[in-house]
Protein backbone atom coordinates (compact mmCIF):
# COMPACT_ATOMS: atom_id res chain seq x y z
CA UNK A 1 0.00 0.00 0.00
CA UNK A 2 2.77 2.45 0.98
CA UNK A 3 4.76 1.62 -2.15
CA UNK A 4 1.71 2.23 -4.33
CA UNK A 5 1.08 5.57 -2.63
CA UNK A 6 4.71 6.66 -3.09
CA UNK A 7 4.84 5.52 -6.72
CA UNK A 8 1.60 7.38 -7.53
CA UNK A 9 2.59 10.54 -5.64
CA UNK A 10 6.12 10.79 -7.05
CA UNK A 11 5.00 10.02 -10.62
CA UNK A 12 2.22 12.63 -10.43
CA UNK A 13 4.68 15.21 -9.08
CA UNK A 14 7.10 14.41 -11.91
CA UNK A 15 4.27 15.04 -14.36
CA UNK A 16 3.46 18.38 -12.74
CA UNK A 17 7.12 19.42 -12.89
CA UNK A 18 6.96 19.34 -16.67
CA UNK A 19 3.83 21.53 -16.61
CA UNK A 20 4.65 24.19 -14.00
CA UNK A 21 8.43 23.96 -13.61
CA UNK A 22 9.55 24.04 -17.21
CA UNK A 23 10.12 21.23 -19.68
CA UNK A 24 13.15 19.41 -18.24
CA UNK A 25 12.09 16.03 -19.73
CA UNK A 26 11.79 14.46 -16.29
CA UNK A 27 8.45 12.90 -17.29
CA UNK A 28 10.15 10.49 -19.69
CA UNK A 29 10.13 6.70 -19.12
CA UNK A 30 13.91 6.60 -18.78
CA UNK A 31 13.57 8.85 -15.69
CA UNK A 32 10.31 7.48 -14.28
CA UNK A 33 11.40 3.84 -14.57
CA UNK A 34 14.49 4.11 -12.32
CA UNK A 35 12.61 6.31 -9.82
CA UNK A 36 9.80 3.76 -9.55
CA UNK A 37 12.37 0.96 -9.33
CA UNK A 38 14.07 2.76 -6.46
CA UNK A 39 10.77 3.04 -4.59
CA UNK A 40 9.98 -0.63 -5.26
CA UNK A 41 13.43 -1.72 -4.10
CA UNK A 42 14.68 -2.89 -7.51
CA UNK A 43 16.51 0.00 -9.16
CA UNK A 44 18.15 -2.19 -11.81
CA UNK A 45 14.86 -3.55 -13.12
CA UNK A 46 13.36 -0.05 -13.10
CA UNK A 47 16.29 1.29 -15.11
CA UNK A 48 16.03 -1.59 -17.59
CA UNK A 49 12.27 -1.30 -18.10
CA UNK A 50 12.44 2.50 -18.29
CA UNK A 51 15.06 2.30 -21.02
CA UNK A 52 12.97 -0.16 -23.02
CA UNK A 53 9.85 2.01 -22.73
CA UNK A 54 11.85 5.09 -23.72
CA UNK A 55 12.80 3.36 -26.97
CA UNK A 56 9.10 2.74 -27.63
CA UNK A 57 7.90 6.28 -26.86
CA UNK A 58 10.95 8.45 -27.60
CA UNK A 59 9.38 9.93 -30.73
CA UNK A 60 5.97 10.53 -29.17
CA UNK A 61 5.06 14.22 -28.99
CA UNK A 62 1.73 15.94 -28.43
CA UNK A 63 1.23 18.50 -31.19
CA UNK A 64 -1.53 21.10 -31.03
CA UNK A 65 -4.70 19.67 -29.53
CA UNK A 66 -3.65 16.04 -30.00
CA UNK A 67 -3.33 13.95 -26.83
CA UNK A 68 -0.72 11.17 -27.13
CA UNK A 69 -0.77 8.02 -24.99
CA UNK A 70 -0.05 8.81 -21.34
CA UNK A 71 3.59 7.74 -21.02
CA UNK A 72 3.76 8.85 -17.36
CA UNK A 73 0.97 6.54 -16.18
CA UNK A 74 1.99 3.78 -18.58
CA UNK A 75 5.65 3.87 -17.54
CA UNK A 76 5.06 4.19 -13.80
CA UNK A 77 2.32 1.57 -13.54
CA UNK A 78 3.93 -0.92 -15.92
CA UNK A 79 7.28 -0.68 -14.11
CA UNK A 80 5.69 -1.01 -10.66
CA UNK A 81 3.52 -3.98 -11.67
CA UNK A 82 6.44 -5.70 -13.40
CA UNK A 83 8.58 -5.49 -10.28
CA UNK A 84 5.66 -6.38 -8.00
CA UNK A 85 4.54 -9.44 -9.98
CA UNK A 86 7.89 -10.55 -11.37
CA UNK A 87 6.61 -10.42 -14.94
CA UNK A 88 9.15 -10.51 -17.75
CA UNK A 89 10.01 -7.25 -19.40
CA UNK A 90 8.59 -8.47 -22.72
CA UNK A 91 5.18 -8.94 -21.10
CA UNK A 92 5.57 -5.60 -19.38
CA UNK A 93 6.17 -3.84 -22.69
CA UNK A 94 3.11 -5.49 -24.21
CA UNK A 95 0.95 -4.40 -21.25
CA UNK A 96 2.36 -0.85 -21.02
CA UNK A 97 0.80 0.14 -24.35
CA UNK A 98 -2.87 -0.53 -23.40
CA UNK A 99 -2.29 1.03 -19.96
CA UNK A 100 -1.03 4.22 -21.62
CA UNK A 101 -3.93 4.23 -24.11
CA UNK A 102 -6.50 3.82 -21.32
CA UNK A 103 -4.87 6.63 -19.35
CA UNK A 104 -5.00 8.73 -22.51
CA UNK A 105 -8.80 8.57 -22.49
CA UNK A 106 -8.87 9.72 -18.86
CA UNK A 107 -6.45 12.55 -19.70
CA UNK A 108 -8.76 13.75 -22.47
CA UNK A 109 -11.65 13.83 -19.98
CA UNK A 110 -9.53 15.83 -17.51
CA UNK A 111 -8.66 18.32 -20.26
CA UNK A 112 -12.37 18.79 -20.97
CA UNK A 113 -13.10 19.36 -17.27
CA UNK A 114 -10.26 21.82 -17.03
CA UNK A 115 -11.96 24.12 -19.51
CA UNK A 116 -14.29 25.11 -16.66
CA UNK A 117 -11.31 26.48 -14.72
CA UNK A 118 -10.08 28.24 -17.85
CA UNK A 119 -13.41 30.02 -18.27
CA UNK A 120 -13.39 30.86 -14.56
CA UNK A 121 -9.93 32.39 -14.93
CA UNK A 122 -11.12 34.45 -17.91
CA UNK A 123 -14.07 35.76 -15.89
CA UNK A 124 -11.79 36.67 -12.99
CA UNK A 125 -9.39 38.44 -15.36
CA UNK A 126 -12.22 40.58 -16.77
CA UNK A 127 -13.08 41.66 -13.22
CA UNK A 128 -9.47 42.34 -12.34
CA UNK A 129 -9.49 39.54 -9.79
CA UNK A 130 -5.93 38.31 -10.25
CA UNK A 131 -6.14 36.18 -7.13
CA UNK A 132 -9.06 34.37 -8.70
CA UNK A 133 -7.01 33.77 -11.87
CA UNK A 134 -4.22 32.28 -9.78
CA UNK A 135 -6.58 30.05 -7.83
CA UNK A 136 -8.30 28.84 -11.03
CA UNK A 137 -4.97 27.91 -12.57
CA UNK A 138 -3.89 26.00 -9.48
CA UNK A 139 -7.22 24.17 -9.29
CA UNK A 140 -6.72 23.00 -12.85
CA UNK A 141 -3.19 21.88 -12.00
CA UNK A 142 -4.50 20.05 -8.94
CA UNK A 143 -7.02 18.20 -11.09
CA UNK A 144 -4.18 16.89 -13.26
CA UNK A 145 -2.30 15.75 -10.15
CA UNK A 146 -5.34 13.97 -8.73
CA UNK A 147 -6.09 12.19 -12.01
CA UNK A 148 -2.52 10.89 -12.43
CA UNK A 149 -2.27 9.90 -8.78
CA UNK A 150 -5.63 8.10 -8.81
CA UNK A 151 -4.92 6.13 -12.00
CA UNK A 152 -1.51 4.93 -10.83
CA UNK A 153 -2.54 4.20 -7.23
CA UNK A 154 -5.73 2.33 -8.12
CA UNK A 155 -3.94 0.43 -10.88
CA UNK A 156 -1.23 -0.56 -8.43
CA UNK A 157 -3.71 -1.71 -5.76
CA UNK A 158 -6.07 -3.71 -7.96
CA UNK A 159 -3.68 -4.50 -10.80
CA UNK A 160 -1.13 -6.68 -9.09
CA UNK A 161 -3.31 -9.75 -8.59
CA UNK A 162 -5.10 -9.12 -11.86
CA UNK A 163 -1.85 -8.94 -13.82
CA UNK A 164 -0.47 -12.03 -12.05
CA UNK A 165 -3.62 -14.03 -12.79
CA UNK A 166 -3.69 -12.78 -16.35
CA UNK A 167 -0.05 -13.75 -16.95
CA UNK A 168 -0.56 -17.19 -15.42
CA UNK A 169 -3.55 -17.87 -17.68
CA UNK A 170 -1.69 -16.92 -20.85
CA UNK A 171 -0.72 -20.02 -22.88
CA UNK A 172 2.98 -20.49 -23.52
CA UNK A 173 2.59 -19.86 -27.25
CA UNK A 174 0.98 -16.49 -26.50
CA UNK A 175 3.78 -15.63 -24.08
CA UNK A 176 6.31 -16.32 -26.82
CA UNK A 177 4.32 -14.08 -29.15
CA UNK A 178 4.28 -11.31 -26.53
CA UNK A 179 8.02 -11.70 -26.11
CA UNK A 180 8.61 -11.27 -29.83
CA UNK A 181 6.24 -8.30 -30.06
CA UNK A 182 7.98 -6.78 -27.05
CA UNK A 183 11.28 -7.07 -28.89
CA UNK A 184 9.75 -5.32 -31.90
CA UNK A 185 8.28 -2.38 -29.96
CA UNK A 186 11.63 -0.64 -29.32
CA UNK A 187 12.47 -1.04 -33.01
CA UNK A 188 9.09 0.51 -33.87
CA UNK A 189 9.80 3.47 -31.59
CA UNK A 190 13.21 4.04 -33.18
CA UNK A 191 11.67 3.73 -36.65
CA UNK A 192 9.08 6.41 -35.77
CA UNK A 193 11.86 8.72 -34.62
CA UNK A 194 13.95 8.06 -37.73
CA UNK A 195 10.92 8.82 -39.91
CA UNK A 196 10.72 12.28 -38.35
CA UNK A 197 14.43 13.09 -38.43
CA UNK A 198 15.87 11.13 -41.37
CA UNK A 199 17.93 13.16 -43.82
CA UNK A 200 19.25 11.68 -47.07
CA UNK A 201 22.40 13.76 -46.69
CA UNK A 202 23.38 11.94 -43.50
CA UNK A 203 21.57 8.65 -44.09
CA UNK A 204 24.83 6.82 -44.83
CA UNK A 205 25.99 7.37 -41.25
CA UNK A 206 22.84 5.68 -39.94
CA UNK A 207 23.51 2.55 -41.99
CA UNK A 208 27.19 2.69 -41.02
CA UNK A 209 26.20 2.47 -37.34
CA UNK A 210 23.88 -0.45 -38.11
CA UNK A 211 26.65 -2.33 -39.91
CA UNK A 212 29.12 -1.72 -37.08
CA UNK A 213 26.76 -3.15 -34.45
CA UNK A 214 25.01 -5.89 -36.45
CA UNK A 215 27.92 -7.38 -38.41
CA UNK A 216 31.11 -6.32 -36.62
CA UNK A 217 29.76 -6.86 -33.08
CA UNK A 218 30.89 -3.43 -31.91
CA UNK A 219 29.23 -2.26 -28.70
CA UNK A 220 26.83 0.68 -28.66
CA UNK A 221 29.40 2.83 -26.83
CA UNK A 222 32.03 1.93 -29.42
CA UNK A 223 29.66 2.86 -32.24
CA UNK A 224 28.96 6.17 -30.48
CA UNK A 225 32.68 7.00 -30.33
CA UNK A 226 33.03 6.13 -34.02
CA UNK A 227 30.06 8.42 -34.72
CA UNK A 228 31.76 11.29 -32.89
CA UNK A 229 34.94 10.76 -34.93
CA UNK A 230 32.94 10.59 -38.18
CA UNK A 231 31.10 13.81 -37.28
CA UNK A 232 34.40 15.58 -36.54
CA UNK A 233 35.96 14.42 -39.83
CA UNK A 234 32.85 15.46 -41.75
CA UNK A 235 32.90 18.88 -40.11
CA UNK A 236 36.56 19.41 -40.96
CA UNK A 237 36.12 18.34 -44.57
CA UNK A 238 33.00 20.46 -45.00
CA UNK A 239 34.86 23.47 -43.56
CA UNK A 240 37.77 23.01 -45.94
CA UNK A 241 35.40 22.72 -48.91
CA UNK A 242 33.73 25.99 -47.96
CA UNK A 243 37.06 27.79 -47.61
CA UNK A 244 38.30 26.52 -50.99
CA UNK A 245 35.12 27.44 -52.85
CA UNK A 246 35.71 30.57 -55.00
CA UNK A 247 33.52 33.55 -54.25
CA UNK A 248 30.77 34.44 -56.67
CA UNK A 249 30.54 37.90 -58.21
CA UNK A 250 27.76 38.89 -55.81
CA UNK A 251 29.76 37.76 -52.79
CA UNK A 252 32.83 39.66 -54.08
CA UNK A 253 30.81 42.88 -54.42
CA UNK A 254 29.51 42.46 -50.87
CA UNK A 255 33.08 42.08 -49.55
N, C-alpha and C positions, 0 to 999 in steps of 0.2 A: 504493500500500500504506500509506504513512504517513498520507495523508489519510483513508483508511478507518479506520485505527486511531484517529486523533484524533476523527473524527466519532463513532465508536462509544463511545469512552471519555468524551468530553464529554457526549454524550446520556445515557449511563447514569448519570453523576454528577448531571446535572440531574434525572433521575428520582429518584435517591436523596435529593436535597435536599428534595423534596416529601414524602418519607416519614420522614426523620429530622431535618430542619431546620425543620419547620413548613411549612404550606401557603402559599407565597408566589406560587403560580401561575406558577412558572418553567418548568414542564413543559408549557406550552401551545404550540401550533404557531407562534403569532406571536412567541414567544421562541426556540424551537428553530430555526425557519427561518432567521432572520438569523445565528444563531450558526453553523449548518452552512454557510451561504453565505460567512461570513467565513473559515471553515477551507478551503473549496473555492476561495477567491479570487474569489467573485462575490457580494458582499454584497447588491447590489440585487436579483438574482434570488432569493436566499434570503429577503429581506424580502417580496418580492412573493408568492412561493409560500406562505410562512408565513402571510401575511394571508389568502390564499384558503382555505387549510386551516382556519384559525381560524373563518372563516365557516361552514364545513361542520360543525365539531365543537364550536362554542362552547356549545351546549346539552347536550352529552354529559356525564353525571355518573353515576358508579357509586354505586348506592344499595343498602345492605344487602350481600347476598352476590352481587349481580350484578356481572359483569365486562364493562365496555364495551370496544369496540375499542381497541387499544393505540395511542393517538394519538402517543405518544413515538416508538415504532419507525416507525409509518407516516409521521410528519412528517419525521423525520431521514432515513430511507432514501429516501423519495420526493424530498425536496429534493436530497439528494446525487446520486441517480441522474439527476435532471432536469438538474442542472448538468453532471454528468460526460458525459452522452450528448447534451445539447443538445435534449432533447425539449421540446415545447411544454407550457405550463403546463396546458392542457386535458387532454392525455394524462396528465400527472403527476397531476392530480386524480383521473382515472378509475382510475389504478393505485394511488393511495394507499389507497383503500378496501379492496381485497383484501389489500394488505400489512398493514394494521391488523387486519383480521379474522383473518388467519393468525397474526399475533403474539398476538392475543387467545387463541387455542387454546393456544399455548405458555405464556402467562401463567397460564391456568387450571391447566395441569400443574404449574407452579412453585408455585402456591398449595397444591396438593395435597401436593407434596413438603415444603413448609414446615411442614405440620402435624407432621411428625416432630420438628422443632426446637421447636415449641410444646409438645409432650408432654415433650420433654427438659427444657425450661425449667420446666414444672410439677413434674417429678420432682426437679429441683435445688432448687426453692423449698420443697418438702416436707422436704427434708433440711437446709434452711438454707444451701445452697451458693449464695450470691448471685453469686459469680464464675461459676459454671456457668450461671446464668440470663443473665448478661451475655453470655457467650460464645455461648450458644444463640441469643440475639437477633441478635448480630452475624453468626453463620453464616447465619441466614435472610436477613438484609440482603444479605450477600455473594452468596447464590444469586440474588437479584433482579438484582444488578449484573451477574453473569456471564451471566445469560439475556439481558438487554437488550444487553449488549456483543456477545455471540455472534451474536444475530440481525442486528444492524445491520452488524457487520463482515463476516460471511459473505455477507449480502445485497449489500453493497457490492462484495465481491471477485468473486462469481460472477454478480451481477445486471447489471453494466454491459453486457457483451457480449450477455447474454440479452435485456435490455430493448431494446438497439439493434437486434438481429436481429428481435425481436418487432415493434418499431415499423416497421421497414422492410418487413416482410411484410404489414402491415395495409393492405388496399385503401383507396383514397382516400375512398370512400363511408363506410367504417367510421370513418376518421379524422374526417370531418365529423360523424358521429354522436357520437363521443367528445367532440368540441369542444362540441357543443350540450349533451350531458349534463354536461360539466364546467361549463358556464355555469349549469346548473340546480342543481348541488350546493350552491353558496353560498346560493341562494334557499331550498333545502330546509332547510339548517342554520338560517337566520334564521326560517323558518316554524316549525321545532321549538321554537326559543326563544320565539317569540311565543305559541305554544300553551301554554307553561308560565306565561308572565307576563302574558298579555293580560287587561286589565280594561276592562269596558264603560264605566266612568266616565271613563277616559282614552283610549278607543279613537279618539276624534275627532282627537287629536293625532297618532296614528300615521298616519292617512290624510292629515292635513294635511302631514306630512313627505313622504309619497309624492307628493302633488300638486305640492309645491314642486320636488322633484327631477325628476319625470317630465315635467311639463307646462310648468314655468316655467324649466327648465334652471338651477336654482340649485345650486351646488356643495354637497357634503356638509358642508363647514365652514360655509358660509352657512346651511344648514338647521339645523346644530347651534346656531349663535348665535340663530337665530329660536326654536329650542326653549327655550333658556335664557330668552329674553325672555318667551315664552309661559308658562313655569313661574313666573317671577317675578310676572307679572300675575295668574295664577291664584292664587298664594299670597296676594297682597295682597287680591284680591277675596274669597277665602274667609275671610281674617282679618277683613275688615270685616263680612261676613255674620254671623260668629260674635259679634262685638261688638255688633251691632245686634239680635240675637235676644233677645227678652224672656226673663227667667228664669222657670222653672216654679215652682210652689208648693214642690216638694220642694227645688229648688236654693236658693230664698229662705230656707227654714227652716235649710238647712245653713249659709248665710252668716250 
